[in-house]
Amino acid sequence: MSDLQRTHTCGQLRKADAGNEATLCGWVDTRRDHGGVIFIDLRDRYGKTQVVFNPEHNAEAHKKASVLRSEYVIAVRGKVLERPDDMINPKLETGEIEVVTDKLEILNTSETPPFEITSDADVSTELRLKYRYLDLRRPVMQKYLTSRHKVCQVARQYFDRNNFIEVETPFLTKSTPEGARDYLVPSRINRGQFYALPQSPQLFKQILMVSGLDRYFQIVKCFRDEDLRAQRQPEFTQIDLEMSFVREDDVINIIEGLMVEVFKTVLGKEITAPFPRLSYHDAMKLYGCDAPDLRFAMTIKEITDIAKRSDFKVFKSVVESGGQVRGINATGCAKLSRKEIDELTTFVNQFGAKGLAWFKVDENGLTSQIAKFFTAELQSEIIERFSAKPGDLLLFVADKESVVSQALSQLRLSIAKTNGLINKEEFNLSWVVDFPLFEYNEDMDRYDSLHHPFTSPHPDDLGFLEERPLDVRARAYDIVLNGIELGGGSIRIHRQDVQKKIFNLLKIDEATAQDRFGFLLEALKYGAPPHGGIALGLDRMVAIILGLDDIREVIAFPKTQKATCLMVDAPSKVDDKQLKDLGLSLQKPD
């Protein structure tokens, strides 16, 4: 037990504290020996303070300090002194003072770390995750986790002021396979049966509305066994909420109020609500995706009507087969070389596009190898449709709608990033609404829910639910931040008869529906109120507002892209006794 009790943090002391005694505890960040006087930058999560060991002031403390190395844990007591003007460090908030040490205690030693504990250390992701406890000592990582903490605190306080109740829902629940694979947990007591870790609290929060809680929220862990990438983890965190007796606008207004407070508190940035709203149809038409980045223009335009009047056989054959021709105006990009345009063609190939047609715009009109297939009148129509000017580059994809949308959506983003068209200091929040309720699954020859099977159909579309299901709109809404879906929600189905109709269209028979969702169907019999909600990706939100591309940066102990934890070596094998207790045996892998 140390005799020295901390009185101040390493980021706390200021010029006004000069002359006082202070006791600091922390890690040795750097050590410098200047002609016998030893200087230590002492670090904790609050900041750094320069600590001085002067042999003329205290020989014993100075001698003891000679063994100090990076990441030793120490406690020091001494007098706070002002630094001379020419020795002030403006990079540190404590840079106007130093602590001249009277007493030093070495609380623990440290081996040489595998990488420097600095904000700008160039370290591989694998090494950082293996030694995550060292990585988390880095000031930048502590800043990220502190920002995450602030977002959670803002959310809890905001929801409390708005009469929401925080309710925890179970982690061990029933497997209801929809979408991603469930993580399964075998039951020892009920052999041969399994719990599932929840992909979301969806069914439970609907049950809470049936229970009369009226307004629920939760900052909750969710689990999905799916292939990973930068924006995905097998376990992730949602800000989840549900409200009774509401319409779409009520849920949207609550979330807009939350986002205004998050940005103001965490970033000190004012954002304005209400946020713009786009229909799903317009989002796909103008941007090729349902989560458009609105920080720059470059909208997609269709020229199918013009293409079919041209003599360009590639375009004409696509139009005749029911496809479409659409393109974007890469403003000011006519300077691109043929090689660079060929690279763009290779880029769109990965999204299914067979090619990329193009025109450069100059004072005389359109130039390219295919310009001869378009009359002067058709060229003028194209120029007018794209509001094109000399120096612009027009790029086109001709194919079925899904291929065209995805290829141009990704091409639009790529060109914007390459040419610096995106203001990285800007945060653009928007809503996408009026989604289709269903999409057609060609492989399975059935309809799938675009969101989930508990999403309510638009009341105006109920009349053609069975005859024209693809025309039915969902009462769903997604919030988009800088071209990334931040969360999604909907008004739910609260009547059992409507829920059964949806299950029938999804080819979920009565026995399957009862097995998977019986408890919800039963609950809907007992006066379920109209209700709706939304879930926001907390990890994703924090990463975006901090300008990060990888959500692992804001998760304390994330997994790799192979869903492993390098620090604890998980997943790992278990012994035969554990398997026997669960009534399980393992097959050898193929």
C-alpha positions as CSV (number, residue, x, y, z in Angstrom):
1,M,0.0,0.0,0.0
2,S,1.4,3.3,-1.0
3,D,2.0,6.0,1.6
4,L,1.3,8.6,-1.1
5,Q,-2.4,9.3,-1.7
6,R,-3.2,11.1,-4.9
7,T,-4.4,14.7,-4.5
8,H,-4.5,15.8,-8.1
9,T,-4.7,14.2,-11.5
10,C,-2.0,14.6,-14.1
11,G,-4.2,17.0,-16.1
12,Q,-5.4,19.2,-13.3
13,L,-2.6,21.5,-12.0
14,R,-2.4,25.0,-13.3
15,K,-0.4,28.2,-12.7
16,A,-2.7,29.1,-9.9
17,D,-1.5,26.0,-8.0
18,A,2.1,27.2,-7.9
19,G,3.5,27.1,-4.3
20,N,1.2,24.3,-3.2
21,E,2.1,20.7,-2.6
22,A,0.6,18.0,-4.8
23,T,0.7,14.2,-5.0
24,L,0.4,12.6,-8.4
25,C,0.0,9.0,-9.6
26,G,0.4,7.6,-13.1
27,W,2.5,6.0,-15.7
28,V,6.0,7.2,-16.9
29,D,5.3,8.6,-20.4
30,T,8.8,9.9,-21.2
31,R,12.0,10.2,-19.3
32,R,14.8,12.8,-20.1
33,D,18.1,13.3,-18.3
34,H,19.4,16.8,-18.7
35,G,22.8,17.0,-17.1
36,G,21.9,15.2,-13.9
37,V,18.3,16.6,-13.6
38,I,15.7,14.0,-14.6
39,F,12.5,15.1,-16.2
40,I,9.5,12.7,-16.3
41,D,6.2,13.3,-18.1
42,L,3.7,11.6,-15.8
43,R,0.5,10.4,-17.6
44,D,-2.9,9.3,-16.6
45,R,-6.2,9.5,-18.5
46,Y,-6.6,13.2,-17.6
47,G,-3.4,14.4,-19.1
48,K,0.4,14.8,-18.5
49,T,2.4,16.7,-15.9
50,Q,6.2,17.3,-16.0
51,V,7.8,16.0,-12.8
52,V,11.4,17.1,-11.9
53,F,14.0,15.1,-10.0
54,N,16.8,17.5,-9.0
55,P,19.7,16.0,-7.0
56,E,20.3,19.3,-5.3
57,H,16.7,19.5,-4.1
58,N,16.3,15.8,-3.0
59,A,19.2,13.4,-3.7
60,E,17.3,10.3,-2.5
61,A,14.3,10.9,-4.9
62,H,16.7,11.6,-7.7
63,K,18.7,8.4,-7.1
64,K,15.5,6.4,-7.1
65,A,14.3,8.1,-10.3
66,S,17.4,6.9,-12.2
67,V,15.8,3.4,-12.6
68,L,12.5,4.7,-14.0
69,R,11.5,3.6,-17.5
70,S,8.6,3.9,-19.8
71,E,5.3,2.6,-18.3
72,Y,6.5,2.3,-14.8
73,V,3.7,3.1,-12.4
74,I,4.8,5.7,-9.8
75,A,3.5,8.1,-7.1
76,V,5.3,11.4,-6.5
77,R,4.9,14.2,-4.0
78,G,6.4,17.6,-4.4
79,K,5.9,21.4,-4.8
80,V,4.2,22.9,-7.8
81,L,6.4,25.6,-9.4
82,E,5.8,27.9,-12.3
83,R,8.0,27.2,-15.3
84,P,10.2,30.0,-16.7
85,D,8.6,31.7,-19.7
86,D,11.1,30.1,-22.1
87,M,10.3,26.6,-20.7
88,I,6.5,26.7,-21.0
89,N,5.0,23.9,-23.0
90,P,2.0,25.2,-24.9
91,K,1.0,21.7,-26.1
92,L,0.1,20.7,-22.5
93,E,-2.7,22.1,-20.5
94,T,-0.3,21.7,-17.5
95,G,2.5,23.3,-19.5
96,E,2.9,26.4,-17.3
97,I,3.9,24.3,-14.2
98,E,6.1,21.4,-13.1
99,V,6.3,19.4,-9.9
100,V,9.7,19.3,-8.2
101,T,9.7,16.0,-6.4
102,D,10.3,15.5,-2.7
103,K,9.2,11.8,-2.6
104,L,8.9,9.0,-5.1
105,E,7.3,5.6,-4.8
106,I,7.6,3.0,-7.6
107,L,4.3,1.2,-7.5
108,N,5.1,-1.2,-10.3
109,T,7.7,-1.8,-13.0
110,S,7.0,-2.6,-16.6
111,E,8.6,-4.6,-19.3
112,T,9.4,-2.8,-22.5
113,P,6.0,-2.4,-24.3
114,P,5.7,-4.0,-27.8
115,F,4.8,-0.5,-29.1
116,E,5.0,3.1,-28.0
117,I,2.1,4.3,-25.9
118,T,1.5,7.4,-28.1
119,S,-1.4,8.8,-30.0
120,D,0.4,8.6,-33.4
121,A,2.1,5.2,-33.0
122,D,2.1,3.3,-36.3
123,V,1.1,-0.2,-35.1
124,S,-0.6,-3.1,-36.8
125,T,-4.2,-3.8,-35.9
126,E,-3.3,-7.3,-34.8
127,L,-0.7,-6.1,-32.4
128,R,-3.0,-3.5,-31.0
129,L,-5.8,-6.0,-30.4
130,K,-3.4,-8.6,-28.8
131,Y,-2.1,-6.0,-26.3
132,R,-5.4,-4.1,-26.1
133,Y,-4.7,-3.1,-22.5
134,L,-1.7,-1.2,-23.7
135,D,-3.5,0.2,-26.7
136,L,-6.2,1.6,-24.5
137,R,-3.6,3.5,-22.5
138,R,-3.0,5.7,-25.6
139,P,-4.5,9.1,-25.1
140,V,-6.3,9.0,-28.4
141,M,-8.1,5.7,-27.4
142,Q,-9.1,7.1,-24.1
143,K,-10.5,10.1,-25.9
144,Y,-12.6,7.8,-28.1
145,L,-13.9,5.9,-25.1
146,T,-14.6,9.1,-23.2
147,S,-16.6,10.4,-26.2
148,R,-18.6,7.1,-26.3
149,H,-19.3,7.5,-22.6
150,K,-20.6,11.1,-23.2
151,V,-22.9,9.9,-26.0
152,C,-24.4,7.3,-23.6
153,Q,-24.8,9.8,-20.8
154,V,-26.5,12.3,-23.1
155,A,-28.9,9.6,-24.3
156,R,-29.8,8.4,-20.8
157,Q,-30.5,12.0,-19.6
158,Y,-32.4,12.9,-22.7
159,F,-34.6,9.9,-22.6
160,D,-35.2,10.3,-18.9
161,R,-36.4,13.9,-19.4
162,N,-38.8,12.6,-22.1
163,N,-40.4,10.1,-19.8
164,F,-38.7,6.9,-21.2
165,I,-38.0,4.0,-18.9
166,E,-34.8,2.0,-19.2
167,V,-35.6,-1.7,-19.2
168,E,-33.1,-4.5,-19.6
169,T,-34.2,-7.4,-21.9
170,P,-32.8,-10.9,-21.8
171,F,-29.6,-12.1,-23.4
172,L,-30.6,-15.7,-23.3
173,T,-33.7,-16.0,-25.4
174,K,-35.4,-17.9,-28.2
175,S,-33.9,-18.5,-31.6
176,T,-36.0,-16.7,-34.2
177,P,-33.9,-17.1,-37.3
178,E,-34.5,-14.1,-39.6
179,G,-31.6,-12.6,-41.6
180,A,-28.3,-13.1,-39.9
181,R,-27.4,-16.3,-38.1
182,D,-28.0,-16.5,-34.4
183,Y,-25.3,-17.2,-31.8
184,L,-26.6,-20.3,-30.0
185,V,-26.1,-21.2,-26.4
186,P,-26.7,-24.9,-25.4
187,S,-28.7,-25.5,-22.2
188,R,-27.2,-27.9,-19.7
189,I,-30.4,-28.2,-17.7
190,N,-32.6,-28.7,-20.8
191,R,-30.3,-30.9,-22.9
192,G,-30.7,-30.8,-26.7
193,Q,-32.3,-27.3,-26.5
194,F,-30.6,-24.0,-27.1
195,Y,-30.9,-20.3,-26.2
196,A,-30.0,-17.7,-28.8
197,L,-28.2,-14.4,-28.1
198,P,-30.5,-11.7,-29.4
199,Q,-29.9,-10.0,-32.7
200,S,-32.0,-7.2,-31.3
201,P,-34.6,-6.7,-28.5
202,Q,-37.3,-6.3,-31.1
203,L,-39.9,-8.7,-29.8
204,F,-39.3,-7.9,-26.2
205,K,-39.7,-4.2,-26.7
206,Q,-43.0,-4.8,-28.5
207,I,-44.0,-6.9,-25.6
208,L,-43.2,-4.0,-23.3
209,M,-45.5,-1.8,-25.2
210,V,-48.3,-4.4,-24.8
211,S,-47.4,-4.3,-21.1
212,G,-48.3,-0.6,-21.0
213,L,-44.8,0.8,-20.4
214,D,-45.5,3.4,-23.1
215,R,-41.9,4.6,-23.5
216,Y,-38.9,2.3,-23.3
217,F,-35.2,2.7,-24.1
218,Q,-32.1,0.6,-23.6
219,I,-28.4,0.8,-24.5
220,V,-28.1,-2.8,-25.4
221,K,-25.7,-5.4,-26.7
222,C,-26.8,-7.3,-29.8
223,F,-25.3,-10.3,-31.5
224,R,-25.1,-11.5,-35.1
225,D,-23.1,-14.3,-36.5
226,E,-22.2,-12.8,-39.9
227,D,-19.2,-12.0,-42.0
228,L,-17.4,-9.0,-40.6
229,R,-16.1,-5.7,-42.1
230,A,-15.1,-2.3,-40.8
231,Q,-18.6,-1.3,-39.8
232,R,-19.6,-4.7,-38.3
233,Q,-18.8,-6.7,-35.2
234,P,-20.3,-10.0,-33.9
235,E,-21.4,-8.1,-30.8
236,F,-22.4,-4.5,-31.1
237,T,-24.4,-1.9,-29.2
238,Q,-27.7,-0.2,-30.0
239,I,-29.5,2.7,-28.6
240,D,-32.9,1.1,-28.7
241,L,-36.3,2.7,-28.0
242,E,-40.1,2.0,-28.5
243,M,-43.1,4.3,-28.0
244,S,-46.8,3.7,-27.8
245,F,-49.6,5.7,-29.4
246,V,-47.3,7.3,-31.9
247,R,-46.9,8.0,-35.6
248,E,-43.7,8.2,-37.7
249,D,-43.2,11.9,-36.9
250,D,-43.2,11.3,-33.2
251,V,-40.4,8.8,-33.3
252,I,-38.5,10.9,-35.8
253,N,-38.8,14.1,-33.7
254,I,-37.5,12.3,-30.6
255,I,-34.4,11.0,-32.5
256,E,-33.7,14.5,-34.0
257,G,-33.8,16.0,-30.5
258,L,-31.3,13.3,-29.3
259,M,-28.9,13.9,-32.2
260,V,-29.0,17.7,-31.6
261,E,-28.0,17.1,-28.0
262,V,-25.3,14.5,-28.8
263,F,-23.5,16.8,-31.3
264,K,-23.8,19.8,-29.0
265,T,-22.4,18.0,-25.9
266,V,-19.8,15.7,-27.5
267,L,-18.5,18.0,-30.3
268,G,-19.7,21.4,-29.3
269,K,-21.4,21.6,-32.7
270,E,-24.8,23.0,-33.5
271,I,-26.9,21.0,-35.9
272,T,-30.3,22.0,-37.1
273,A,-33.5,20.0,-37.0
274,P,-35.7,18.9,-38.7
275,F,-33.4,16.9,-41.0
276,P,-34.2,16.6,-44.7
277,R,-36.4,13.6,-45.8
278,L,-36.1,11.6,-48.9
279,S,-38.5,8.9,-50.1
280,Y,-36.9,5.5,-50.8
281,H,-37.9,5.9,-54.5
282,D,-36.1,9.3,-54.7
283,A,-33.0,8.1,-52.9
284,M,-32.6,5.2,-55.3
285,K,-33.4,7.3,-58.3
286,L,-31.0,10.2,-57.4
287,Y,-28.3,8.5,-55.5
288,G,-28.6,4.8,-56.3
289,C,-28.8,3.7,-52.6
290,D,-31.0,4.0,-49.6
291,A,-28.4,5.7,-47.5
292,P,-27.2,8.6,-49.6
293,D,-24.3,10.9,-48.7
294,L,-25.8,14.4,-49.2
295,R,-22.6,16.3,-48.4
296,F,-22.1,16.7,-52.2
297,A,-24.3,16.8,-55.3
298,M,-23.5,14.7,-58.3
299,T,-27.0,13.2,-58.5
300,I,-27.8,10.4,-60.9
301,K,-29.8,11.2,-64.1
302,E,-31.6,8.8,-66.4
303,I,-31.2,9.0,-70.2
304,T,-33.0,5.8,-71.2
305,D,-35.4,7.9,-73.3
306,I,-32.5,9.5,-75.1
307,A,-30.5,6.3,-75.5
308,K,-33.2,4.5,-77.3
309,R,-33.3,7.2,-80.0
310,S,-29.5,6.9,-80.6
311,D,-27.6,4.6,-82.9
312,F,-25.4,3.2,-80.1
313,K,-26.3,-0.5,-80.1
314,V,-25.1,-1.2,-76.6
315,F,-27.5,1.3,-75.1
316,K,-30.4,0.3,-77.4
317,S,-30.1,-3.4,-76.6
318,V,-30.2,-2.7,-72.9
319,V,-33.2,-0.6,-73.3
320,E,-35.0,-3.2,-75.5
321,S,-34.4,-5.8,-72.8
322,G,-36.0,-3.7,-70.1
323,G,-32.9,-2.2,-68.7
324,Q,-32.0,1.5,-68.2
325,V,-29.2,3.9,-68.9
326,R,-28.3,6.3,-66.2
327,G,-25.2,8.4,-65.4
328,I,-23.5,11.1,-63.3
329,N,-21.8,14.4,-64.1
330,A,-18.3,14.3,-62.6
331,T,-17.9,18.0,-62.6
332,G,-14.5,19.3,-63.8
333,C,-13.2,15.8,-64.4
334,A,-12.8,16.0,-68.2
335,K,-9.1,16.3,-67.5
336,L,-9.0,12.6,-66.6
337,S,-6.8,10.5,-68.9
338,R,-8.0,7.5,-70.9
339,K,-6.1,5.3,-68.4
340,E,-7.8,6.9,-65.5
341,I,-11.2,6.4,-67.1
342,D,-10.4,2.8,-67.8
343,E,-9.6,2.4,-64.1
344,L,-13.1,3.7,-63.3
345,T,-14.5,1.1,-65.7
346,T,-12.7,-1.6,-63.8
347,F,-14.1,-0.1,-60.6
348,V,-17.7,-0.4,-61.7
349,N,-17.1,-4.0,-63.0
350,Q,-16.9,-5.2,-59.4
351,F,-20.5,-4.2,-58.9
352,G,-21.8,-6.1,-61.9
353,A,-21.6,-3.4,-64.6
354,K,-20.3,-4.7,-67.9
355,G,-18.8,-1.4,-68.9
356,L,-18.7,2.4,-68.4
357,A,-19.6,4.8,-71.3
358,W,-18.4,8.3,-71.1
359,F,-18.5,11.8,-72.8
360,K,-16.2,14.7,-72.2
361,V,-17.8,18.1,-72.5
362,D,-16.1,20.9,-74.4
363,E,-17.2,24.1,-76.1
364,N,-18.4,22.2,-79.1
365,G,-20.5,19.6,-77.3
366,L,-19.7,16.0,-76.4
367,T,-16.5,14.1,-77.4
368,S,-15.8,10.4,-77.1
369,Q,-15.6,7.3,-79.2
370,I,-19.3,6.9,-79.0
371,A,-20.3,10.5,-79.6
372,K,-20.8,9.7,-83.4
373,F,-23.8,7.5,-82.5
374,F,-25.6,10.5,-81.0
375,T,-27.0,13.3,-83.2
376,A,-26.3,17.0,-82.3
377,E,-29.9,17.2,-81.0
378,L,-29.4,14.2,-78.7
379,Q,-26.1,15.5,-77.5
380,S,-27.8,18.8,-76.6
381,E,-30.5,17.0,-74.7
382,I,-27.8,15.1,-72.7
383,I,-25.9,18.3,-71.9
384,E,-29.1,20.0,-70.8
385,R,-30.2,17.1,-68.6
386,F,-26.9,17.1,-66.7
387,S,-26.5,20.9,-66.6
388,A,-23.1,20.0,-68.1
389,K,-20.4,22.6,-68.8
390,P,-17.1,22.5,-70.6
391,G,-14.6,20.5,-68.5
392,D,-17.2,18.1,-67.2
393,L,-17.1,14.3,-67.6
394,L,-20.4,12.4,-68.1
395,L,-20.3,8.7,-67.0
396,F,-23.0,6.1,-67.8
397,V,-23.9,2.6,-66.9
398,A,-26.5,0.6,-68.9
399,D,-27.9,-2.5,-67.3
400,K,-30.8,-3.7,-65.2
401,E,-31.9,-1.3,-62.5
402,S,-30.2,-3.0,-59.5
403,V,-26.8,-3.1,-61.2
404,V,-27.0,0.5,-62.5
405,S,-28.0,1.8,-59.1
406,Q,-25.2,0.0,-57.2
407,A,-22.5,0.8,-59.7
408,L,-23.3,4.5,-60.0
409,S,-23.8,4.9,-56.2
410,Q,-20.3,3.5,-55.6
411,L,-18.8,5.4,-58.5
412,R,-20.3,8.7,-57.3
413,L,-18.7,8.1,-53.8
414,S,-15.4,7.1,-55.3
415,I,-15.1,10.2,-57.5
416,A,-16.2,12.5,-54.7
417,K,-13.5,11.1,-52.4
418,T,-10.8,11.1,-55.0
419,N,-11.5,14.7,-56.1
420,G,-12.0,16.2,-52.6
421,L,-15.7,17.0,-53.1
422,I,-16.6,15.9,-49.6
423,N,-16.3,18.4,-46.7
424,K,-15.0,16.1,-43.9
425,E,-15.9,18.7,-41.3
426,E,-19.6,18.6,-42.3
427,F,-22.2,16.3,-40.7
428,N,-25.2,15.7,-42.9
429,L,-28.2,14.0,-41.3
430,S,-31.2,12.9,-43.3
431,W,-34.1,10.5,-43.2
432,V,-35.2,8.0,-45.9
433,V,-38.9,7.1,-45.6
434,D,-41.6,5.3,-47.5
435,F,-39.6,2.1,-48.1
436,P,-41.3,-0.8,-49.9
437,L,-42.7,-3.3,-47.3
438,F,-41.3,-6.3,-49.4
439,E,-38.6,-7.2,-51.8
440,Y,-38.7,-10.2,-54.1
441,N,-36.2,-13.0,-53.4
442,E,-35.6,-14.6,-56.8
443,D,-33.4,-17.4,-55.4
444,M,-36.1,-18.5,-52.9
445,D,-39.1,-17.5,-55.1
446,R,-40.7,-15.6,-52.3
447,Y,-41.2,-12.2,-50.8
448,D,-38.8,-11.0,-48.0
449,S,-39.4,-8.1,-45.6
450,L,-37.2,-5.2,-46.5
451,H,-36.8,-4.4,-42.7
452,H,-38.4,-7.1,-40.6
453,P,-41.8,-8.9,-40.6
454,F,-43.3,-6.8,-37.8
455,T,-43.2,-3.5,-39.8
456,S,-46.6,-2.1,-40.4
457,P,-47.9,-1.6,-44.0
458,H,-49.0,1.9,-44.9
459,P,-52.8,2.1,-44.2
460,D,-53.5,3.6,-47.7
461,D,-51.9,0.4,-49.2
462,L,-53.7,-2.3,-47.3
463,G,-56.2,-2.7,-50.1
464,F,-53.7,-4.2,-52.5
465,L,-51.5,-6.0,-49.9
466,E,-52.2,-9.4,-51.4
467,E,-52.6,-8.5,-55.1
468,R,-49.6,-6.1,-55.5
469,P,-47.4,-6.7,-52.5
470,L,-44.3,-5.0,-54.1
471,D,-46.3,-1.7,-54.3
472,V,-47.1,-1.7,-50.6
473,R,-45.2,1.0,-48.6
474,A,-43.8,0.3,-45.2
475,R,-44.2,2.7,-42.3
476,A,-40.5,2.6,-41.9
477,Y,-37.8,5.2,-41.6
478,D,-34.0,5.1,-41.6
479,I,-31.7,7.9,-40.3
480,V,-28.6,8.5,-42.4
481,L,-25.4,10.3,-41.3
482,N,-22.8,11.1,-44.0
483,G,-24.0,8.3,-46.3
484,I,-24.0,5.6,-43.6
485,E,-27.2,4.2,-42.1
486,L,-27.2,5.2,-38.5
487,G,-30.3,3.4,-37.6
488,G,-33.7,2.2,-38.7
489,G,-37.2,1.8,-37.3
490,S,-40.8,1.5,-38.1
491,I,-44.4,1.7,-36.8
492,R,-45.1,-1.9,-35.8
493,I,-48.0,-4.2,-36.6
494,H,-50.2,-4.2,-33.5
495,R,-53.1,-6.3,-34.7
496,Q,-52.9,-10.1,-34.9
497,D,-54.9,-10.4,-38.1
498,V,-52.6,-8.0,-40.0
499,Q,-49.5,-9.8,-38.6
500,K,-50.8,-13.2,-39.9
501,K,-51.4,-11.7,-43.4
502,I,-47.8,-10.6,-43.5
503,F,-46.5,-14.0,-42.3
504,N,-48.6,-15.6,-45.1
505,L,-47.1,-13.4,-47.8
506,L,-43.6,-14.2,-46.4
507,K,-44.5,-17.9,-46.6
508,I,-44.2,-18.3,-42.9
509,D,-46.8,-21.0,-42.2
510,E,-48.9,-21.0,-39.0
511,A,-46.9,-23.7,-37.3
512,T,-43.6,-21.9,-38.0
513,A,-45.0,-18.6,-36.9
514,Q,-46.3,-20.1,-33.7
515,D,-43.0,-21.8,-33.0
516,R,-40.9,-18.7,-33.6
517,F,-43.2,-15.8,-32.6
518,G,-46.1,-17.5,-30.7
519,F,-45.6,-15.4,-27.6
520,L,-45.8,-12.1,-29.6
521,L,-48.9,-13.3,-31.5
522,E,-50.5,-14.3,-28.2
523,A,-49.7,-10.9,-26.7
524,L,-51.3,-9.1,-29.6
525,K,-54.7,-10.6,-28.6
526,Y,-54.7,-8.7,-25.4
527,G,-55.1,-5.0,-26.3
528,A,-51.8,-4.2,-27.9
529,P,-51.6,-0.5,-28.5
530,P,-50.3,1.1,-31.7
531,H,-46.5,1.5,-31.3
532,G,-43.3,2.1,-33.1
533,G,-39.6,2.6,-32.4
534,I,-36.1,2.7,-33.8
535,A,-32.6,1.4,-33.0
536,L,-29.4,3.4,-33.6
537,G,-26.0,1.9,-33.9
538,L,-24.0,3.3,-31.0
539,D,-20.6,2.1,-32.2
540,R,-21.2,3.4,-35.7
541,M,-22.5,6.8,-34.4
542,V,-19.5,7.4,-32.2
543,A,-17.1,6.4,-34.9
544,I,-18.7,8.7,-37.5
545,I,-18.8,11.8,-35.3
546,L,-15.1,11.2,-34.4
547,G,-14.2,10.9,-38.1
548,L,-13.2,7.2,-37.9
549,D,-13.7,4.5,-40.5
550,D,-13.6,1.5,-38.2
551,I,-16.0,0.9,-35.3
552,R,-13.3,-1.2,-33.5
553,E,-11.7,2.1,-32.6
554,V,-14.6,3.0,-30.3
555,I,-15.2,-0.5,-28.8
556,A,-13.0,-1.3,-25.8
557,F,-12.5,-5.0,-26.6
558,P,-13.5,-5.7,-30.3
559,K,-13.1,-8.8,-32.4
560,T,-11.0,-9.2,-35.5
561,Q,-12.5,-9.7,-39.0
562,K,-12.4,-13.5,-38.2
563,A,-14.5,-12.9,-35.1
564,T,-11.7,-13.7,-32.7
565,C,-10.4,-11.8,-29.6
566,L,-6.6,-11.9,-29.9
567,M,-6.2,-10.6,-26.3
568,V,-7.9,-13.5,-24.5
569,D,-7.6,-16.0,-27.4
570,A,-11.3,-16.5,-28.0
571,P,-13.1,-18.5,-29.2
572,S,-11.2,-21.5,-27.8
573,K,-11.7,-25.2,-27.2
574,V,-13.5,-26.6,-24.2
575,D,-12.8,-29.8,-22.4
576,D,-14.7,-33.0,-22.8
577,K,-16.4,-32.7,-19.5
578,Q,-18.0,-29.4,-20.4
579,L,-19.3,-30.9,-23.6
580,K,-20.6,-34.0,-21.8
581,D,-22.5,-31.8,-19.3
582,L,-24.2,-30.2,-22.3
583,G,-24.9,-33.4,-24.0
584,L,-22.8,-32.4,-27.0
585,S,-20.1,-34.0,-29.1
586,L,-18.0,-32.5,-31.8
587,Q,-17.5,-33.5,-35.4
588,K,-14.1,-33.3,-36.9
589,P,-13.9,-30.4,-39.4
590,D,-13.9,-31.4,-43.1
